[in-house]
């Protein structure tokens, strides 16, 4: 089996699409579970022991993804974290956000 993955996405339709994509590539990336909110991210890290976490940056009108990224990297710096966003903001804000994600240890950022 491939790399172990868990995902956090608050929009049910996008979370379901992620699940479909990972089902198609399950030999390389095994999606163990997906969640609507990262409030239990530290428990999930212990339970699932993922190689990769996919995290929406903004969930439920908050920056929960960045808070979770900080927690993940403090608990297990080896875990790779891919950040997702639908932010449609100006270039300066994007640069600041990217710098913050890099500071906290995000491995990759992808616009949804």
Phi and psi restraints in degrees (range 20) as a CNS / XPLOR table:
assign (resid 1 and name C) (resid 2 and name N)
       (resid 2 and name CA) (resid 2 and name C) 1.0 -82.0 20.0 2
assign (resid 2 and name N) (resid 2 and name CA)
       (resid 2 and name C) (resid 3 and name N) 1.0 -158.5 20.0 2
assign (resid 2 and name C) (resid 3 and name N)
       (resid 3 and name CA) (resid 3 and name C) 1.0 -65.4 20.0 2
assign (resid 3 and name N) (resid 3 and name CA)
       (resid 3 and name C) (resid 4 and name N) 1.0 139.2 20.0 2
assign (resid 3 and name C) (resid 4 and name N)
       (resid 4 and name CA) (resid 4 and name C) 1.0 -82.5 20.0 2
assign (resid 4 and name N) (resid 4 and name CA)
       (resid 4 and name C) (resid 5 and name N) 1.0 132.3 20.0 2
assign (resid 4 and name C) (resid 5 and name N)
       (resid 5 and name CA) (resid 5 and name C) 1.0 -131.4 20.0 2
assign (resid 5 and name N) (resid 5 and name CA)
       (resid 5 and name C) (resid 6 and name N) 1.0 141.2 20.0 2
assign (resid 5 and name C) (resid 6 and name N)
       (resid 6 and name CA) (resid 6 and name C) 1.0 -125.8 20.0 2
assign (resid 6 and name N) (resid 6 and name CA)
       (resid 6 and name C) (resid 7 and name N) 1.0 152.9 20.0 2
assign (resid 6 and name C) (resid 7 and name N)
       (resid 7 and name CA) (resid 7 and name C) 1.0 -133.9 20.0 2
assign (resid 7 and name N) (resid 7 and name CA)
       (resid 7 and name C) (resid 8 and name N) 1.0 148.1 20.0 2
assign (resid 7 and name C) (resid 8 and name N)
       (resid 8 and name CA) (resid 8 and name C) 1.0 -128.1 20.0 2
assign (resid 8 and name N) (resid 8 and name CA)
       (resid 8 and name C) (resid 9 and name N) 1.0 118.2 20.0 2
assign (resid 8 and name C) (resid 9 and name N)
       (resid 9 and name CA) (resid 9 and name C) 1.0 -151.4 20.0 2
assign (resid 9 and name N) (resid 9 and name CA)
       (resid 9 and name C) (resid 10 and name N) 1.0 123.2 20.0 2
assign (resid 9 and name C) (resid 10 and name N)
       (resid 10 and name CA) (resid 10 and name C) 1.0 -80.8 20.0 2
assign (resid 10 and name N) (resid 10 and name CA)
       (resid 10 and name C) (resid 11 and name N) 1.0 -20.2 20.0 2
assign (resid 10 and name C) (resid 11 and name N)
       (resid 11 and name CA) (resid 11 and name C) 1.0 -85.6 20.0 2
assign (resid 11 and name N) (resid 11 and name CA)
       (resid 11 and name C) (resid 12 and name N) 1.0 114.2 20.0 2
assign (resid 11 and name C) (resid 12 and name N)
       (resid 12 and name CA) (resid 12 and name C) 1.0 -55.8 20.0 2
assign (resid 12 and name N) (resid 12 and name CA)
       (resid 12 and name C) (resid 13 and name N) 1.0 -39.6 20.0 2
assign (resid 12 and name C) (resid 13 and name N)
       (resid 13 and name CA) (resid 13 and name C) 1.0 -66.8 20.0 2
assign (resid 13 and name N) (resid 13 and name CA)
       (resid 13 and name C) (resid 14 and name N) 1.0 -39.8 20.0 2
assign (resid 13 and name C) (resid 14 and name N)
       (resid 14 and name CA) (resid 14 and name C) 1.0 -70.6 20.0 2
assign (resid 14 and name N) (resid 14 and name CA)
       (resid 14 and name C) (resid 15 and name N) 1.0 -36.8 20.0 2
assign (resid 14 and name C) (resid 15 and name N)
       (resid 15 and name CA) (resid 15 and name C) 1.0 -62.8 20.0 2
assign (resid 15 and name N) (resid 15 and name CA)
       (resid 15 and name C) (resid 16 and name N) 1.0 -41.3 20.0 2
assign (resid 15 and name C) (resid 16 and name N)
       (resid 16 and name CA) (resid 16 and name C) 1.0 -64.7 20.0 2
assign (resid 16 and name N) (resid 16 and name CA)
       (resid 16 and name C) (resid 17 and name N) 1.0 -39.4 20.0 2
assign (resid 16 and name C) (resid 17 and name N)
       (resid 17 and name CA) (resid 17 and name C) 1.0 -64.3 20.0 2
assign (resid 17 and name N) (resid 17 and name CA)
       (resid 17 and name C) (resid 18 and name N) 1.0 -40.8 20.0 2
assign (resid 17 and name C) (resid 18 and name N)
       (resid 18 and name CA) (resid 18 and name C) 1.0 -58.6 20.0 2
assign (resid 18 and name N) (resid 18 and name CA)
       (resid 18 and name C) (resid 19 and name N) 1.0 -43.4 20.0 2
assign (resid 18 and name C) (resid 19 and name N)
       (resid 19 and name CA) (resid 19 and name C) 1.0 -61.6 20.0 2
assign (resid 19 and name N) (resid 19 and name CA)
       (resid 19 and name C) (resid 20 and name N) 1.0 -41.5 20.0 2
assign (resid 19 and name C) (resid 20 and name N)
       (resid 20 and name CA) (resid 20 and name C) 1.0 -63.6 20.0 2
assign (resid 20 and name N) (resid 20 and name CA)
       (resid 20 and name C) (resid 21 and name N) 1.0 -43.8 20.0 2
assign (resid 20 and name C) (resid 21 and name N)
       (resid 21 and name CA) (resid 21 and name C) 1.0 -61.3 20.0 2
assign (resid 21 and name N) (resid 21 and name CA)
       (resid 21 and name C) (resid 22 and name N) 1.0 -47.0 20.0 2
assign (resid 21 and name C) (resid 22 and name N)
       (resid 22 and name CA) (resid 22 and name C) 1.0 -69.5 20.0 2
assign (resid 22 and name N) (resid 22 and name CA)
       (resid 22 and name C) (resid 23 and name N) 1.0 -27.1 20.0 2
assign (resid 22 and name C) (resid 23 and name N)
       (resid 23 and name CA) (resid 23 and name C) 1.0 -63.4 20.0 2
assign (resid 23 and name N) (resid 23 and name CA)
       (resid 23 and name C) (resid 24 and name N) 1.0 -38.6 20.0 2
assign (resid 23 and name C) (resid 24 and name N)
       (resid 24 and name CA) (resid 24 and name C) 1.0 -69.2 20.0 2
assign (resid 24 and name N) (resid 24 and name CA)
       (resid 24 and name C) (resid 25 and name N) 1.0 -25.0 20.0 2
assign (resid 24 and name C) (resid 25 and name N)
       (resid 25 and name CA) (resid 25 and name C) 1.0 -117.7 20.0 2
assign (resid 25 and name N) (resid 25 and name CA)
       (resid 25 and name C) (resid 26 and name N) 1.0 28.2 20.0 2
assign (resid 25 and name C) (resid 26 and name N)
       (resid 26 and name CA) (resid 26 and name C) 1.0 -61.7 20.0 2
assign (resid 26 and name N) (resid 26 and name CA)
       (resid 26 and name C) (resid 27 and name N) 1.0 -22.2 20.0 2
assign (resid 26 and name C) (resid 27 and name N)
       (resid 27 and name CA) (resid 27 and name C) 1.0 -69.3 20.0 2
assign (resid 27 and name N) (resid 27 and name CA)
       (resid 27 and name C) (resid 28 and name N) 1.0 -30.3 20.0 2
assign (resid 27 and name C) (resid 28 and name N)
       (resid 28 and name CA) (resid 28 and name C) 1.0 -97.9 20.0 2
assign (resid 28 and name N) (resid 28 and name CA)
       (resid 28 and name C) (resid 29 and name N) 1.0 -36.6 20.0 2
assign (resid 28 and name C) (resid 29 and name N)
       (resid 29 and name CA) (resid 29 and name C) 1.0 -136.9 20.0 2
assign (resid 29 and name N) (resid 29 and name CA)
       (resid 29 and name C) (resid 30 and name N) 1.0 110.1 20.0 2
assign (resid 29 and name C) (resid 30 and name N)
       (resid 30 and name CA) (resid 30 and name C) 1.0 -96.0 20.0 2
assign (resid 30 and name N) (resid 30 and name CA)
       (resid 30 and name C) (resid 31 and name N) 1.0 105.1 20.0 2
assign (resid 30 and name C) (resid 31 and name N)
       (resid 31 and name CA) (resid 31 and name C) 1.0 -73.8 20.0 2
assign (resid 31 and name N) (resid 31 and name CA)
       (resid 31 and name C) (resid 32 and name N) 1.0 109.4 20.0 2
assign (resid 31 and name C) (resid 32 and name N)
       (resid 32 and name CA) (resid 32 and name C) 1.0 -77.6 20.0 2
assign (resid 32 and name N) (resid 32 and name CA)
       (resid 32 and name C) (resid 33 and name N) 1.0 -36.7 20.0 2
assign (resid 32 and name C) (resid 33 and name N)
       (resid 33 and name CA) (resid 33 and name C) 1.0 -170.2 20.0 2
assign (resid 33 and name N) (resid 33 and name CA)
       (resid 33 and name C) (resid 34 and name N) 1.0 160.9 20.0 2
assign (resid 33 and name C) (resid 34 and name N)
       (resid 34 and name CA) (resid 34 and name C) 1.0 -133.2 20.0 2
assign (resid 34 and name N) (resid 34 and name CA)
       (resid 34 and name C) (resid 35 and name N) 1.0 150.6 20.0 2
assign (resid 34 and name C) (resid 35 and name N)
       (resid 35 and name CA) (resid 35 and name C) 1.0 -136.7 20.0 2
assign (resid 35 and name N) (resid 35 and name CA)
       (resid 35 and name C) (resid 36 and name N) 1.0 150.1 20.0 2
assign (resid 35 and name C) (resid 36 and name N)
       (resid 36 and name CA) (resid 36 and name C) 1.0 -81.2 20.0 2
assign (resid 36 and name N) (resid 36 and name CA)
       (resid 36 and name C) (resid 37 and name N) 1.0 -14.2 20.0 2
assign (resid 36 and name C) (resid 37 and name N)
       (resid 37 and name CA) (resid 37 and name C) 1.0 -155.1 20.0 2
assign (resid 37 and name N) (resid 37 and name CA)
       (resid 37 and name C) (resid 38 and name N) 1.0 143.7 20.0 2
assign (resid 37 and name C) (resid 38 and name N)
       (resid 38 and name CA) (resid 38 and name C) 1.0 -89.5 20.0 2
assign (resid 38 and name N) (resid 38 and name CA)
       (resid 38 and name C) (resid 39 and name N) 1.0 21.0 20.0 2
assign (resid 38 and name C) (resid 39 and name N)
       (resid 39 and name CA) (resid 39 and name C) 1.0 -59.4 20.0 2
assign (resid 39 and name N) (resid 39 and name CA)
       (resid 39 and name C) (resid 40 and name N) 1.0 -27.1 20.0 2
assign (resid 39 and name C) (resid 40 and name N)
       (resid 40 and name CA) (resid 40 and name C) 1.0 -108.7 20.0 2
assign (resid 40 and name N) (resid 40 and name CA)
       (resid 40 and name C) (resid 41 and name N) 1.0 28.4 20.0 2
assign (resid 40 and name C) (resid 41 and name N)
       (resid 41 and name CA) (resid 41 and name C) 1.0 -57.7 20.0 2
assign (resid 41 and name N) (resid 41 and name CA)
       (resid 41 and name C) (resid 42 and name N) 1.0 -38.4 20.0 2
assign (resid 41 and name C) (resid 42 and name N)
       (resid 42 and name CA) (resid 42 and name C) 1.0 -68.1 20.0 2
assign (resid 42 and name N) (resid 42 and name CA)
       (resid 42 and name C) (resid 43 and name N) 1.0 -37.1 20.0 2
assign (resid 42 and name C) (resid 43 and name N)
       (resid 43 and name CA) (resid 43 and name C) 1.0 -66.2 20.0 2
assign (resid 43 and name N) (resid 43 and name CA)
       (resid 43 and name C) (resid 44 and name N) 1.0 -40.0 20.0 2
assign (resid 43 and name C) (resid 44 and name N)
       (resid 44 and name CA) (resid 44 and name C) 1.0 -64.9 20.0 2
assign (resid 44 and name N) (resid 44 and name CA)
       (resid 44 and name C) (resid 45 and name N) 1.0 -38.5 20.0 2
assign (resid 44 and name C) (resid 45 and name N)
       (resid 45 and name CA) (resid 45 and name C) 1.0 -59.8 20.0 2
assign (resid 45 and name N) (resid 45 and name CA)
       (resid 45 and name C) (resid 46 and name N) 1.0 -43.8 20.0 2
assign (resid 45 and name C) (resid 46 and name N)
       (resid 46 and name CA) (resid 46 and name C) 1.0 -68.2 20.0 2
assign (resid 46 and name N) (resid 46 and name CA)
       (resid 46 and name C) (resid 47 and name N) 1.0 -41.3 20.0 2
assign (resid 46 and name C) (resid 47 and name N)
       (resid 47 and name CA) (resid 47 and name C) 1.0 -71.5 20.0 2
assign (resid 47 and name N) (resid 47 and name CA)
       (resid 47 and name C) (resid 48 and name N) 1.0 -47.9 20.0 2
assign (resid 47 and name C) (resid 48 and name N)
       (resid 48 and name CA) (resid 48 and name C) 1.0 -95.3 20.0 2
assign (resid 48 and name N) (resid 48 and name CA)
       (resid 48 and name C) (resid 49 and name N) 1.0 -22.9 20.0 2
assign (resid 48 and name C) (resid 49 and name N)
       (resid 49 and name CA) (resid 49 and name C) 1.0 49.4 20.0 2
assign (resid 49 and name N) (resid 49 and name CA)
       (resid 49 and name C) (resid 50 and name N) 1.0 57.7 20.0 2
assign (resid 49 and name C) (resid 50 and name N)
       (resid 50 and name CA) (resid 50 and name C) 1.0 -73.6 20.0 2
assign (resid 50 and name N) (resid 50 and name CA)
       (resid 50 and name C) (resid 51 and name N) 1.0 153.2 20.0 2
assign (resid 50 and name C) (resid 51 and name N)
       (resid 51 and name CA) (resid 51 and name C) 1.0 -83.8 20.0 2
assign (resid 51 and name N) (resid 51 and name CA)
       (resid 51 and name C) (resid 52 and name N) 1.0 -32.1 20.0 2
assign (resid 51 and name C) (resid 52 and name N)
       (resid 52 and name CA) (resid 52 and name C) 1.0 -135.8 20.0 2
assign (resid 52 and name N) (resid 52 and name CA)
       (resid 52 and name C) (resid 53 and name N) 1.0 139.0 20.0 2
assign (resid 52 and name C) (resid 53 and name N)
       (resid 53 and name CA) (resid 53 and name C) 1.0 -119.9 20.0 2
assign (resid 53 and name N) (resid 53 and name CA)
       (resid 53 and name C) (resid 54 and name N) 1.0 131.0 20.0 2
assign (resid 53 and name C) (resid 54 and name N)
       (resid 54 and name CA) (resid 54 and name C) 1.0 -104.7 20.0 2
assign (resid 54 and name N) (resid 54 and name CA)
       (resid 54 and name C) (resid 55 and name N) 1.0 126.1 20.0 2
assign (resid 54 and name C) (resid 55 and name N)
       (resid 55 and name CA) (resid 55 and name C) 1.0 -134.3 20.0 2
assign (resid 55 and name N) (resid 55 and name CA)
       (resid 55 and name C) (resid 56 and name N) 1.0 125.2 20.0 2
assign (resid 55 and name C) (resid 56 and name N)
       (resid 56 and name CA) (resid 56 and name C) 1.0 -69.3 20.0 2
assign (resid 56 and name N) (resid 56 and name CA)
       (resid 56 and name C) (resid 57 and name N) 1.0 140.1 20.0 2
assign (resid 56 and name C) (resid 57 and name N)
       (resid 57 and name CA) (resid 57 and name C) 1.0 -72.9 20.0 2
assign (resid 57 and name N) (resid 57 and name CA)
       (resid 57 and name C) (resid 58 and name N) 1.0 -49.1 20.0 2
assign (resid 57 and name C) (resid 58 and name N)
       (resid 58 and name CA) (resid 58 and name C) 1.0 -114.1 20.0 2
assign (resid 58 and name N) (resid 58 and name CA)
       (resid 58 and name C) (resid 59 and name N) 1.0 115.7 20.0 2
assign (resid 58 and name C) (resid 59 and name N)
       (resid 59 and name CA) (resid 59 and name C) 1.0 -126.8 20.0 2
assign (resid 59 and name N) (resid 59 and name CA)
       (resid 59 and name C) (resid 60 and name N) 1.0 138.3 20.0 2
assign (resid 59 and name C) (resid 60 and name N)
       (resid 60 and name CA) (resid 60 and name C) 1.0 52.9 20.0 2
assign (resid 60 and name N) (resid 60 and name CA)
       (resid 60 and name C) (resid 61 and name N) 1.0 46.1 20.0 2
assign (resid 60 and name C) (resid 61 and name N)
       (resid 61 and name CA) (resid 61 and name C) 1.0 59.6 20.0 2
assign (resid 61 and name N) (resid 61 and name CA)
       (resid 61 and name C) (resid 62 and name N) 1.0 31.6 20.0 2
assign (resid 61 and name C) (resid 62 and name N)
       (resid 62 and name CA) (resid 62 and name C) 1.0 -143.1 20.0 2
assign (resid 62 and name N) (resid 62 and name CA)
       (resid 62 and name C) (resid 63 and name N) 1.0 172.1 20.0 2
assign (resid 62 and name C) (resid 63 and name N)
       (resid 63 and name CA) (resid 63 and name C) 1.0 -96.6 20.0 2
assign (resid 63 and name N) (resid 63 and name CA)
       (resid 63 and name C) (resid 64 and name N) 1.0 43.2 20.0 2
assign (resid 63 and name C) (resid 64 and name N)
       (resid 64 and name CA) (resid 64 and name C) 1.0 -53.9 20.0 2
assign (resid 64 and name N) (resid 64 and name CA)
       (resid 64 and name C) (resid 65 and name N) 1.0 -33.8 20.0 2
assign (resid 64 and name C) (resid 65 and name N)
       (resid 65 and name CA) (resid 65 and name C) 1.0 -64.3 20.0 2
assign (resid 65 and name N) (resid 65 and name CA)
       (resid 65 and name C) (resid 66 and name N) 1.0 -40.6 20.0 2
assign (resid 65 and name C) (resid 66 and name N)
       (resid 66 and name CA) (resid 66 and name C) 1.0 -68.3 20.0 2
assign (resid 66 and name N) (resid 66 and name CA)
       (resid 66 and name C) (resid 67 and name N) 1.0 -39.5 20.0 2
assign (resid 66 and name C) (resid 67 and name N)
       (resid 67 and name CA) (resid 67 and name C) 1.0 -62.2 20.0 2
assign (resid 67 and name N) (resid 67 and name CA)
       (resid 67 and name C) (resid 68 and name N) 1.0 -42.4 20.0 2
assign (resid 67 and name C) (resid 68 and name N)
       (resid 68 and name CA) (resid 68 and name C) 1.0 -67.0 20.0 2
assign (resid 68 and name N) (resid 68 and name CA)
       (resid 68 and name C) (resid 69 and name N) 1.0 -39.1 20.0 2
assign (resid 68 and name C) (resid 69 and name N)
       (resid 69 and name CA) (resid 69 and name C) 1.0 -57.2 20.0 2
assign (resid 69 and name N) (resid 69 and name CA)
       (resid 69 and name C) (resid 70 and name N) 1.0 -45.7 20.0 2
assign (resid 69 and name C) (resid 70 and name N)
       (resid 70 and name CA) (resid 70 and name C) 1.0 -58.9 20.0 2
assign (resid 70 and name N) (resid 70 and name CA)
       (resid 70 and name C) (resid 71 and name N) 1.0 -45.9 20.0 2
assign (resid 70 and name C) (resid 71 and name N)
       (resid 71 and name CA) (resid 71 and name C) 1.0 -63.2 20.0 2
assign (resid 71 and name N) (resid 71 and name CA)
       (resid 71 and name C) (resid 72 and name N) 1.0 -43.9 20.0 2
assign (resid 71 and name C) (resid 72 and name N)
       (resid 72 and name CA) (resid 72 and name C) 1.0 -60.7 20.0 2
assign (resid 72 and name N) (resid 72 and name CA)
       (resid 72 and name C) (resid 73 and name N) 1.0 -49.1 20.0 2
assign (resid 72 and name C) (resid 73 and name N)
       (resid 73 and name CA) (resid 73 and name C) 1.0 -68.7 20.0 2
assign (resid 73 and name N) (resid 73 and name CA)
       (resid 73 and name C) (resid 74 and name N) 1.0 -29.1 20.0 2
assign (resid 73 and name C) (resid 74 and name N)
       (resid 74 and name CA) (resid 74 and name C) 1.0 -72.4 20.0 2
assign (resid 74 and name N) (resid 74 and name CA)
       (resid 74 and name C) (resid 75 and name N) 1.0 -36.5 20.0 2
assign (resid 74 and name C) (resid 75 and name N)
       (resid 75 and name CA) (resid 75 and name C) 1.0 -78.2 20.0 2
assign (resid 75 and name N) (resid 75 and name CA)
       (resid 75 and name C) (resid 76 and name N) 1.0 -39.3 20.0 2
assign (resid 75 and name C) (resid 76 and name N)
       (resid 76 and name CA) (resid 76 and name C) 1.0 -152.9 20.0 2
assign (resid 76 and name N) (resid 76 and name CA)
       (resid 76 and name C) (resid 77 and name N) 1.0 89.2 20.0 2
assign (resid 76 and name C) (resid 77 and name N)
       (resid 77 and name CA) (resid 77 and name C) 1.0 -60.5 20.0 2
assign (resid 77 and name N) (resid 77 and name CA)
       (resid 77 and name C) (resid 78 and name N) 1.0 -19.7 20.0 2
assign (resid 77 and name C) (resid 78 and name N)
       (resid 78 and name CA) (resid 78 and name C) 1.0 -76.6 20.0 2
assign (resid 78 and name N) (resid 78 and name CA)
       (resid 78 and name C) (resid 79 and name N) 1.0 -19.1 20.0 2
assign (resid 78 and name C) (resid 79 and name N)
       (resid 79 and name CA) (resid 79 and name C) 1.0 -68.7 20.0 2
assign (resid 79 and name N) (resid 79 and name CA)
       (resid 79 and name C) (resid 80 and name N) 1.0 130.3 20.0 2
assign (resid 79 and name C) (resid 80 and name N)
       (resid 80 and name CA) (resid 80 and name C) 1.0 -82.2 20.0 2
assign (resid 80 and name N) (resid 80 and name CA)
       (resid 80 and name C) (resid 81 and name N) 1.0 137.1 20.0 2
assign (resid 80 and name C) (resid 81 and name N)
       (resid 81 and name CA) (resid 81 and name C) 1.0 -125.1 20.0 2
assign (resid 81 and name N) (resid 81 and name CA)
       (resid 81 and name C) (resid 82 and name N) 1.0 124.7 20.0 2
assign (resid 81 and name C) (resid 82 and name N)
       (resid 82 and name CA) (resid 82 and name C) 1.0 -106.9 20.0 2
assign (resid 82 and name N) (resid 82 and name CA)
       (resid 82 and name C) (resid 83 and name N) 1.0 121.9 20.0 2
assign (resid 82 and name C) (resid 83 and name N)
       (resid 83 and name CA) (resid 83 and name C) 1.0 -96.3 20.0 2
assign (resid 83 and name N) (resid 83 and name CA)
       (resid 83 and name C) (resid 84 and name N) 1.0 137.6 20.0 2
assign (resid 83 and name C) (resid 84 and name N)
       (resid 84 and name CA) (resid 84 and name C) 1.0 -116.2 20.0 2
assign (resid 84 and name N) (resid 84 and name CA)
       (resid 84 and name C) (resid 85 and name N) 1.0 146.8 20.0 2
assign (resid 84 and name C) (resid 85 and name N)
       (resid 85 and name CA) (resid 85 and name C) 1.0 -153.2 20.0 2
assign (resid 85 and name N) (resid 85 and name CA)
       (resid 85 and name C) (resid 86 and name N) 1.0 154.0 20.0 2
assign (resid 85 and name C) (resid 86 and name N)
       (resid 86 and name CA) (resid 86 and name C) 1.0 -112.3 20.0 2
assign (resid 86 and name N) (resid 86 and name CA)
       (resid 86 and name C) (resid 87 and name N) 1.0 10.4 20.0 2
assign (resid 86 and name C) (resid 87 and name N)
       (resid 87 and name CA) (resid 87 and name C) 1.0 -50.5 20.0 2
assign (resid 87 and name N) (resid 87 and name CA)
       (resid 87 and name C) (resid 88 and name N) 1.0 130.4 20.0 2
assign (resid 87 and name C) (resid 88 and name N)
       (resid 88 and name CA) (resid 88 and name C) 1.0 -120.0 20.0 2
assign (resid 88 and name N) (resid 88 and name CA)
       (resid 88 and name C) (resid 89 and name N) 1.0 80.2 20.0 2
assign (resid 88 and name C) (resid 89 and name N)
       (resid 89 and name CA) (resid 89 and name C) 1.0 -128.6 20.0 2
assign (resid 89 and name N) (resid 89 and name CA)
       (resid 89 and name C) (resid 90 and name N) 1.0 173.0 20.0 2
assign (resid 89 and name C) (resid 90 and name N)
       (resid 90 and name CA) (resid 90 and name C) 1.0 -70.9 20.0 2
assign (resid 90 and name N) (resid 90 and name CA)
       (resid 90 and name C) (resid 91 and name N) 1.0 166.1 20.0 2
assign (resid 90 and name C) (resid 91 and name N)
       (resid 91 and name CA) (resid 91 and name C) 1.0 -60.9 20.0 2
assign (resid 91 and name N) (resid 91 and name CA)
       (resid 91 and name C) (resid 92 and name N) 1.0 -38.7 20.0 2
assign (resid 91 and name C) (resid 92 and name N)
       (resid 92 and name CA) (resid 92 and name C) 1.0 -62.2 20.0 2
assign (resid 92 and name N) (resid 92 and name CA)
       (resid 92 and name C) (resid 93 and name N) 1.0 -42.8 20.0 2
assign (resid 92 and name C) (resid 93 and name N)
       (resid 93 and name CA) (resid 93 and name C) 1.0 -66.1 20.0 2
assign (resid 93 and name N) (resid 93 and name CA)
       (resid 93 and name C) (resid 94 and name N) 1.0 -37.5 20.0 2
assign (resid 93 and name C) (resid 94 and name N)
       (resid 94 and name CA) (resid 94 and name C) 1.0 -63.2 20.0 2
assign (resid 94 and name N) (resid 94 and name CA)
       (resid 94 and name C) (resid 95 and name N) 1.0 -44.8 20.0 2
assign (resid 94 and name C) (resid 95 and name N)
       (resid 95 and name CA) (resid 95 and name C) 1.0 -61.3 20.0 2
assign (resid 95 and name N) (resid 95 and name CA)
       (resid 95 and name C) (resid 96 and name N) 1.0 -42.2 20.0 2
assign (resid 95 and name C) (resid 96 and name N)
       (resid 96 and name CA) (resid 96 and name C) 1.0 -64.1 20.0 2
assign (resid 96 and name N) (resid 96 and name CA)
       (resid 96 and name C) (resid 97 and name N) 1.0 -43.3 20.0 2
assign (resid 96 and name C) (resid 97 and name N)
       (resid 97 and name CA) (resid 97 and name C) 1.0 -63.5 20.0 2
assign (resid 97 and name N) (resid 97 and name CA)
       (resid 97 and name C) (resid 98 and name N) 1.0 -41.0 20.0 2
assign (resid 97 and name C) (resid 98 and name N)
       (resid 98 and name CA) (resid 98 and name C) 1.0 -64.4 20.0 2
assign (resid 98 and name N) (resid 98 and name CA)
       (resid 98 and name C) (resid 99 and name N) 1.0 -39.9 20.0 2
assign (resid 98 and name C) (resid 99 and name N)
       (resid 99 and name CA) (resid 99 and name C) 1.0 -63.4 20.0 2
assign (resid 99 and name N) (resid 99 and name CA)
       (resid 99 and name C) (resid 100 and name N) 1.0 -40.1 20.0 2
assign (resid 99 and name C) (resid 100 and name N)
       (resid 100 and name CA) (resid 100 and name C) 1.0 -65.5 20.0 2
assign (resid 100 and name N) (resid 100 and name CA)
       (resid 100 and name C) (resid 101 and name N) 1.0 -43.1 20.0 2
assign (resid 100 and name C) (resid 101 and name N)
       (resid 101 and name CA) (resid 101 and name C) 1.0 -64.2 20.0 2
assign (resid 101 and name N) (resid 101 and name CA)
       (resid 101 and name C) (resid 102 and name N) 1.0 -40.6 20.0 2
assign (resid 101 and name C) (resid 102 and name N)
       (resid 102 and name CA) (resid 102 and name C) 1.0 -64.7 20.0 2
assign (resid 102 and name N) (resid 102 and name CA)
       (resid 102 and name C) (resid 103 and name N) 1.0 -40.4 20.0 2
assign (resid 102 and name C) (resid 103 and name N)
       (resid 103 and name CA) (resid 103 and name C) 1.0 -60.9 20.0 2
assign (resid 103 and name N) (resid 103 and name CA)
       (resid 103 and name C) (resid 104 and name N) 1.0 -42.8 20.0 2
assign (resid 103 and name C) (resid 104 and name N)
       (resid 104 and name CA) (resid 104 and name C) 1.0 -78.1 20.0 2
assign (resid 104 and name N) (resid 104 and name CA)
       (resid 104 and name C) (resid 105 and name N) 1.0 -12.9 20.0 2
assign (resid 104 and name C) (resid 105 and name N)
       (resid 105 and name CA) (resid 105 and name C) 1.0 105.4 20.0 2
assign (resid 105 and name N) (resid 105 and name CA)
       (resid 105 and name C) (resid 106 and name N) 1.0 19.4 20.0 2
assign (resid 105 and name C) (resid 106 and name N)
       (resid 106 and name CA) (resid 106 and name C) 1.0 -64.9 20.0 2
assign (resid 106 and name N) (resid 106 and name CA)
       (resid 106 and name C) (resid 107 and name N) 1.0 141.1 20.0 2
assign (resid 106 and name C) (resid 107 and name N)
       (resid 107 and name CA) (resid 107 and name C) 1.0 -84.8 20.0 2
assign (resid 107 and name N) (resid 107 and name CA)
       (resid 107 and name C) (resid 108 and name N) 1.0 -33.9 20.0 2
assign (resid 107 and name C) (resid 108 and name N)
       (resid 108 and name CA) (resid 108 and name C) 1.0 -155.9 20.0 2
assign (resid 108 and name N) (resid 108 and name CA)
       (resid 108 and name C) (resid 109 and name N) 1.0 149.6 20.0 2
assign (resid 108 and name C) (resid 109 and name N)
       (resid 109 and name CA) (resid 109 and name C) 1.0 -126.7 20.0 2
assign (resid 109 and name N) (resid 109 and name CA)
       (resid 109 and name C) (resid 110 and name N) 1.0 131.0 20.0 2
assign (resid 109 and name C) (resid 110 and name N)
       (resid 110 and name CA) (resid 110 and name C) 1.0 -130.7 20.0 2
assign (resid 110 and name N) (resid 110 and name CA)
       (resid 110 and name C) (resid 111 and name N) 1.0 131.9 20.0 2
assign (resid 110 and name C) (resid 111 and name N)
       (resid 111 and name CA) (resid 111 and name C) 1.0 -81.9 20.0 2
assign (resid 111 and name N) (resid 111 and name CA)
       (resid 111 and name C) (resid 112 and name N) 1.0 128.7 20.0 2
